[in-house]
Amino acid sequence: MSKNIIKQRVYKVEQESYDPTNKAAALKKAQEWGDKIPIGIIFKQERPVYEDSLPQLKDLPLVKQPINPKKIEALLGEL
């Protein structure tokens, strides 16, 4: 397939009235191939970031948090 044929078939989904949050429409759009080839964000779902669920990382990343030897001793004592 030459580059010109591909350029003629490819289109950006953002350029048409398309809702990327609609999962059923996204599945249908992802299966398009042939005369029209969609590119761009086909499906988008807002979800919480994993790190936001960890209270230990609320203020600082672990590498920047101070080390408390007494807490480490207590944890090792539990083992």
N, CA, C and O atoms as CSV, one atom per row, in Angstrom:
chain,resi,resn,atom,element,x,y,z
A,1,MET,N,N,0.840,-1.168,0.000
A,1,MET,CA,C,0.000,0.000,0.000
A,1,MET,C,C,0.889,1.235,0.000
A,1,MET,O,O,1.802,1.344,0.819
A,2,SER,N,N,0.635,2.143,-0.890
A,2,SER,CA,C,1.473,3.338,-0.955
A,2,SER,C,C,1.052,4.356,0.102
A,2,SER,O,O,-0.046,4.290,0.655
A,3,LYS,N,N,1.947,5.289,0.363
A,3,LYS,CA,C,1.682,6.311,1.369
A,3,LYS,C,C,0.476,7.167,1.001
A,3,LYS,O,O,-0.285,7.564,1.883
A,4,ASN,N,N,0.289,7.453,-0.263
A,4,ASN,CA,C,-0.832,8.297,-0.691
A,4,ASN,C,C,-2.179,7.627,-0.407
A,4,ASN,O,O,-3.130,8.289,0.008
A,5,ILE,N,N,-2.254,6.332,-0.630
A,5,ILE,CA,C,-3.504,5.606,-0.376
A,5,ILE,C,C,-3.807,5.625,1.119
A,5,ILE,O,O,-4.956,5.815,1.518
A,6,ILE,N,N,-2.788,5.430,1.938
A,6,ILE,CA,C,-2.979,5.452,3.388
A,6,ILE,C,C,-3.407,6.846,3.842
A,6,ILE,O,O,-4.324,6.976,4.653
A,7,LYS,N,N,-2.758,7.885,3.331
A,7,LYS,CA,C,-3.113,9.259,3.707
A,7,LYS,C,C,-4.564,9.577,3.335
A,7,LYS,O,O,-5.238,10.316,4.052
A,8,GLN,N,N,-5.036,9.035,2.240
A,8,GLN,CA,C,-6.423,9.278,1.821
A,8,GLN,C,C,-7.413,8.589,2.747
A,8,GLN,O,O,-8.521,9.089,2.942
A,9,ARG,N,N,-7.042,7.467,3.313
A,9,ARG,CA,C,-7.958,6.684,4.148
A,9,ARG,C,C,-7.935,7.090,5.624
A,9,ARG,O,O,-8.941,6.944,6.318
A,10,VAL,N,N,-6.809,7.592,6.103
A,10,VAL,CA,C,-6.657,7.923,7.517
A,10,VAL,C,C,-7.395,9.221,7.840
A,10,VAL,O,O,-7.359,10.190,7.081
A,11,TYR,N,N,-8.069,9.205,8.998
A,11,TYR,CA,C,-8.708,10.428,9.488
A,11,TYR,C,C,-8.607,10.473,11.001
A,11,TYR,O,O,-8.552,9.435,11.662
A,12,LYS,N,N,-8.584,11.678,11.544
A,12,LYS,CA,C,-8.496,11.861,12.989
A,12,LYS,C,C,-9.910,11.859,13.571
A,12,LYS,O,O,-10.787,12.588,13.107
A,13,VAL,N,N,-10.117,11.032,14.589
A,13,VAL,CA,C,-11.454,10.945,15.192
A,13,VAL,C,C,-11.834,12.245,15.880
A,13,VAL,O,O,-13.022,12.521,16.044
A,14,GLU,N,N,-10.856,13.054,16.288
A,14,GLU,CA,C,-11.141,14.328,16.943
A,14,GLU,C,C,-11.816,15.321,15.996
A,14,GLU,O,O,-12.462,16.268,16.446
A,15,GLN,N,N,-11.667,15.106,14.683
A,15,GLN,CA,C,-12.213,16.041,13.704
A,15,GLN,C,C,-13.693,15.811,13.411
A,15,GLN,O,O,-14.310,16.596,12.691
A,16,GLU,N,N,-14.258,14.759,13.953
A,16,GLU,CA,C,-15.682,14.525,13.760
A,16,GLU,C,C,-16.375,14.528,15.118
A,16,GLU,O,O,-15.705,14.504,16.151
A,17,SER,N,N,-17.678,14.558,15.131
A,17,SER,CA,C,-18.395,14.569,16.410
A,17,SER,C,C,-18.388,13.148,16.972
A,17,SER,O,O,-19.275,12.341,16.695
A,18,TYR,N,N,-17.383,12.878,17.750
A,18,TYR,CA,C,-17.163,11.544,18.296
A,18,TYR,C,C,-16.900,11.659,19.787
A,18,TYR,O,O,-16.122,12.513,20.214
A,19,ASP,N,N,-17.537,10.811,20.581
A,19,ASP,CA,C,-17.392,10.822,22.033
A,19,ASP,C,C,-16.475,9.670,22.456
A,19,ASP,O,O,-16.900,8.516,22.425
A,20,PRO,N,N,-15.220,9.955,22.854
A,20,PRO,CA,C,-14.290,8.881,23.222
A,20,PRO,C,C,-14.610,8.213,24.555
A,20,PRO,O,O,-13.950,7.240,24.922
A,21,THR,N,N,-15.607,8.709,25.288
A,21,THR,CA,C,-15.978,8.075,26.554
A,21,THR,C,C,-17.046,7.001,26.363
A,21,THR,O,O,-17.373,6.277,27.304
A,22,ASN,N,N,-17.582,6.895,25.169
A,22,ASN,CA,C,-18.591,5.881,24.855
A,22,ASN,C,C,-17.873,4.589,24.452
A,22,ASN,O,O,-17.309,4.494,23.362
A,23,LYS,N,N,-17.901,3.601,25.347
A,23,LYS,CA,C,-17.136,2.370,25.132
A,23,LYS,C,C,-17.638,1.582,23.922
A,23,LYS,O,O,-16.831,1.062,23.152
A,24,ALA,N,N,-18.942,1.486,23.745
A,24,ALA,CA,C,-19.495,0.735,22.610
A,24,ALA,C,C,-19.088,1.386,21.288
A,24,ALA,O,O,-18.722,0.699,20.334
A,25,ALA,N,N,-19.157,2.721,21.242
A,25,ALA,CA,C,-18.755,3.433,20.022
A,25,ALA,C,C,-17.253,3.273,19.774
A,25,ALA,O,O,-16.811,3.186,18.628
A,26,ALA,N,N,-16.475,3.235,20.859
A,26,ALA,CA,C,-15.024,3.072,20.720
A,26,ALA,C,C,-14.678,1.702,20.141
A,26,ALA,O,O,-13.793,1.587,19.293
A,27,LEU,N,N,-15.379,0.663,20.603
A,27,LEU,CA,C,-15.128,-0.675,20.062
A,27,LEU,C,C,-15.465,-0.732,18.573
A,27,LEU,O,O,-14.737,-1.331,17.781
A,28,LYS,N,N,-16.560,-0.109,18.213
A,28,LYS,CA,C,-16.950,-0.080,16.796
A,28,LYS,C,C,-15.930,0.712,15.975
A,28,LYS,O,O,-15.548,0.302,14.879
A,29,LYS,N,N,-15.499,1.841,16.517
A,29,LYS,CA,C,-14.531,2.693,15.819
A,29,LYS,C,C,-13.190,1.972,15.657
A,29,LYS,O,O,-12.537,2.107,14.623
A,30,ALA,N,N,-12.780,1.210,16.669
A,30,ALA,CA,C,-11.498,0.497,16.627
A,30,ALA,C,C,-11.496,-0.601,15.569
A,30,ALA,O,O,-10.433,-1.006,15.099
A,31,GLN,N,N,-12.657,-1.077,15.197
A,31,GLN,CA,C,-12.739,-2.141,14.201
A,31,GLN,C,C,-12.869,-1.614,12.775
A,31,GLN,O,O,-12.914,-2.399,11.828
A,32,GLU,N,N,-12.928,-0.294,12.615
A,32,GLU,CA,C,-12.979,0.283,11.273
A,32,GLU,C,C,-11.648,0.035,10.567
A,32,GLU,O,O,-10.582,0.272,11.135
A,33,TRP,N,N,-11.717,-0.430,9.364
A,33,TRP,CA,C,-10.510,-0.637,8.570
A,33,TRP,C,C,-10.945,-0.818,7.133
A,33,TRP,O,O,-11.949,-1.480,6.866
A,34,GLY,N,N,-10.226,-0.256,6.230
A,34,GLY,CA,C,-10.584,-0.377,4.826
A,34,GLY,C,C,-10.626,0.993,4.197
A,34,GLY,O,O,-9.588,1.629,4.013
A,35,ASP,N,N,-11.836,1.463,3.859
A,35,ASP,CA,C,-11.976,2.780,3.232
A,35,ASP,C,C,-11.607,3.905,4.187
A,35,ASP,O,O,-11.075,4.935,3.772
A,36,LYS,N,N,-11.894,3.702,5.465
A,36,LYS,CA,C,-11.596,4.717,6.482
A,36,LYS,C,C,-10.779,4.064,7.599
A,36,LYS,O,O,-11.109,2.975,8.070
A,37,ILE,N,N,-9.716,4.741,8.013
A,37,ILE,CA,C,-8.864,4.241,9.093
A,37,ILE,C,C,-8.776,5.331,10.165
A,37,ILE,O,O,-8.168,6.375,9.930
A,38,PRO,N,N,-9.382,5.099,11.351
A,38,PRO,CA,C,-9.355,6.126,12.387
A,38,PRO,C,C,-8.026,6.149,13.151
A,38,PRO,O,O,-7.427,5.104,13.407
A,39,ILE,N,N,-7.583,7.340,13.506
A,39,ILE,CA,C,-6.423,7.504,14.376
A,39,ILE,C,C,-6.779,8.537,15.439
A,39,ILE,O,O,-7.680,9.354,15.249
A,40,GLY,N,N,-6.069,8.492,16.545
A,40,GLY,CA,C,-6.314,9.446,17.624
A,40,GLY,C,C,-6.787,8.724,18.865
A,40,GLY,O,O,-6.590,7.517,19.000
A,41,ILE,N,N,-7.410,9.456,19.769
A,41,ILE,CA,C,-7.918,8.882,21.014
A,41,ILE,C,C,-9.266,8.233,20.720
A,41,ILE,O,O,-10.272,8.913,20.520
A,42,ILE,N,N,-9.263,6.911,20.700
A,42,ILE,CA,C,-10.477,6.165,20.377
A,42,ILE,C,C,-11.290,5.910,21.635
A,42,ILE,O,O,-12.519,5.951,21.596
A,43,PHE,N,N,-10.614,5.645,22.760
A,43,PHE,CA,C,-11.331,5.432,24.019
A,43,PHE,C,C,-10.572,6.112,25.140
A,43,PHE,O,O,-9.347,6.025,25.224
A,44,LYS,N,N,-11.321,6.794,26.004
A,44,LYS,CA,C,-10.720,7.491,27.138
A,44,LYS,C,C,-11.628,7.314,28.341
A,44,LYS,O,O,-12.834,7.555,28.272
A,45,GLN,N,N,-11.025,6.886,29.454
A,45,GLN,CA,C,-11.781,6.684,30.680
A,45,GLN,C,C,-11.011,7.309,31.839
A,45,GLN,O,O,-9.856,6.961,32.082
A,46,GLU,N,N,-11.644,8.220,32.544
A,46,GLU,CA,C,-11.019,8.845,33.704
A,46,GLU,C,C,-11.078,7.882,34.880
A,46,GLU,O,O,-12.148,7.396,35.247
A,47,ARG,N,N,-9.938,7.615,35.457
A,47,ARG,CA,C,-9.848,6.734,36.626
A,47,ARG,C,C,-8.850,7.331,37.595
A,47,ARG,O,O,-7.964,8.082,37.186
A,48,PRO,N,N,-8.979,7.008,38.884
A,48,PRO,CA,C,-8.007,7.547,39.836
A,48,PRO,C,C,-6.623,6.956,39.611
A,48,PRO,O,O,-6.478,5.810,39.186
A,49,VAL,N,N,-5.636,7.743,39.900
A,49,VAL,CA,C,-4.252,7.305,39.792
A,49,VAL,C,C,-3.941,6.428,40.999
A,49,VAL,O,O,-4.354,6.751,42.113
A,50,TYR,N,N,-3.236,5.349,40.805
A,50,TYR,CA,C,-2.938,4.402,41.875
A,50,TYR,C,C,-2.265,5.083,43.066
A,50,TYR,O,O,-2.617,4.812,44.214
A,51,GLU,N,N,-1.321,5.945,42.805
A,51,GLU,CA,C,-0.585,6.597,43.879
A,51,GLU,C,C,-1.491,7.423,44.783
A,51,GLU,O,O,-1.182,7.601,45.961
A,52,ASP,N,N,-2.606,7.933,44.253
A,52,ASP,CA,C,-3.532,8.725,45.058
A,52,ASP,C,C,-4.207,7.895,46.143
A,52,ASP,O,O,-4.718,8.454,47.113
A,53,SER,N,N,-4.218,6.589,45.999
A,53,SER,CA,C,-4.850,5.731,46.995
A,53,SER,C,C,-3.893,5.336,48.125
A,53,SER,O,O,-4.294,4.635,49.053
A,54,LEU,N,N,-2.654,5.773,48.055
A,54,LEU,CA,C,-1.656,5.434,49.072
A,54,LEU,C,C,-1.408,6.633,49.981
A,54,LEU,O,O,-0.798,7.611,49.547
A,55,PRO,N,N,-1.866,6.581,51.235
A,55,PRO,CA,C,-1.669,7.725,52.126
A,55,PRO,C,C,-0.192,8.022,52.401
A,55,PRO,O,O,0.151,9.153,52.748
A,56,GLN,N,N,0.675,7.035,52.254
A,56,GLN,CA,C,2.105,7.240,52.489
A,56,GLN,C,C,2.701,8.249,51.506
A,56,GLN,O,O,3.705,8.895,51.804
A,57,LEU,N,N,2.085,8.378,50.354
A,57,LEU,CA,C,2.618,9.261,49.321
A,57,LEU,C,C,1.895,10.598,49.251
A,57,LEU,O,O,2.121,11.383,48.329
A,58,LYS,N,N,1.029,10.858,50.219
A,58,LYS,CA,C,0.206,12.066,50.184
A,58,LYS,C,C,1.055,13.335,50.158
A,58,LYS,O,O,0.796,14.240,49.364
A,59,ASP,N,N,2.068,13.403,51.025
A,59,ASP,CA,C,2.857,14.627,51.146
A,59,ASP,C,C,4.134,14.622,50.316
A,59,ASP,O,O,4.481,15.620,49.685
A,60,LEU,N,N,4.835,13.479,50.323
A,60,LEU,CA,C,6.128,13.384,49.636
A,60,LEU,C,C,6.316,12.007,49.030
A,60,LEU,O,O,5.739,11.036,49.519
A,61,PRO,N,N,7.118,11.900,47.968
A,61,PRO,CA,C,7.480,10.568,47.489
A,61,PRO,C,C,8.315,9.847,48.541
A,61,PRO,O,O,8.970,10.498,49.354
A,62,LEU,N,N,8.305,8.551,48.542
A,62,LEU,CA,C,9.033,7.777,49.548
A,62,LEU,C,C,10.514,8.122,49.609
A,62,LEU,O,O,11.088,8.177,50.697
A,63,VAL,N,N,11.136,8.354,48.476
A,63,VAL,CA,C,12.579,8.629,48.466
A,63,VAL,C,C,12.927,9.946,49.148
A,63,VAL,O,O,14.075,10.148,49.544
A,64,LYS,N,N,11.949,10.851,49.292
A,64,LYS,CA,C,12.209,12.138,49.934
A,64,LYS,C,C,11.725,12.179,51.382
A,64,LYS,O,O,11.888,13.197,52.055
A,65,GLN,N,N,11.143,11.106,51.862
A,65,GLN,CA,C,10.666,11.061,53.234
A,65,GLN,C,C,11.810,10.674,54.169
A,65,GLN,O,O,12.656,9.852,53.817
A,66,PRO,N,N,11.832,11.267,55.356
A,66,PRO,CA,C,12.911,10.922,56.291
A,66,PRO,C,C,12.778,9.488,56.796
A,66,PRO,O,O,11.676,8.957,56.930
A,67,ILE,N,N,13.917,8.884,57.070
A,67,ILE,CA,C,13.940,7.512,57.574
A,67,ILE,C,C,13.995,7.562,59.100
A,67,ILE,O,O,14.847,8.236,59.679
A,68,ASN,N,N,13.088,6.850,59.733
A,68,ASN,CA,C,13.044,6.792,61.188
A,68,ASN,C,C,13.519,5.400,61.610
A,68,ASN,O,O,12.781,4.426,61.457
A,69,PRO,N,N,14.752,5.293,62.144
A,69,PRO,CA,C,15.296,3.977,62.513
A,69,PRO,C,C,14.434,3.229,63.539
A,69,PRO,O,O,14.379,2.000,63.512
A,70,LYS,N,N,13.765,3.951,64.436
A,70,LYS,CA,C,12.942,3.287,65.446
A,70,LYS,C,C,11.764,2.556,64.799
A,70,LYS,O,O,11.395,1.463,65.227
A,71,LYS,N,N,11.174,3.169,63.758
A,71,LYS,CA,C,10.072,2.503,63.056
A,71,LYS,C,C,10.569,1.251,62.336
A,71,LYS,O,O,9.884,0.230,62.289
A,72,ILE,N,N,11.765,1.351,61.782
A,72,ILE,CA,C,12.326,0.184,61.082
A,72,ILE,C,C,12.591,-0.940,62.066
A,72,ILE,O,O,12.312,-2.102,61.769
A,73,GLU,N,N,13.128,-0.609,63.239
A,73,GLU,CA,C,13.387,-1.629,64.269
A,73,GLU,C,C,12.084,-2.293,64.689
A,73,GLU,O,O,12.036,-3.509,64.874
A,74,ALA,N,N,11.030,-1.504,64.840
A,74,ALA,CA,C,9.735,-2.055,65.250
A,74,ALA,C,C,9.195,-2.998,64.179
A,74,ALA,O,O,8.651,-4.056,64.496
A,75,LEU,N,N,9.342,-2.623,62.935
A,75,LEU,CA,C,8.875,-3.484,61.842
A,75,LEU,C,C,9.682,-4.780,61.785
A,75,LEU,O,O,9.120,-5.860,61.600
A,76,LEU,N,N,10.995,-4.669,61.943
A,76,LEU,CA,C,11.833,-5.872,61.915
A,76,LEU,C,C,11.535,-6.769,63.108
A,76,LEU,O,O,11.643,-7.991,63.009
A,77,GLY,N,N,11.163,-6.170,64.235
A,77,GLY,CA,C,10.812,-6.939,65.414
A,77,GLY,C,C,9.547,-7.775,65.207
A,77,GLY,O,O,9.386,-8.828,65.825
A,78,GLU,N,N,8.661,-7.309,64.345
A,78,GLU,CA,C,7.435,-8.060,64.049
A,78,GLU,C,C,7.724,-9.307,63.224
A,78,GLU,O,O,6.945,-10.260,63.242
A,79,LEU,N,N,8.822,-9.303,62.516
A,79,LEU,CA,C,9.159,-10.462,61.672
A,79,LEU,C,C,9.678,-11.547,62.562
A,79,LEU,O,O,10.028,-12.625,62.082
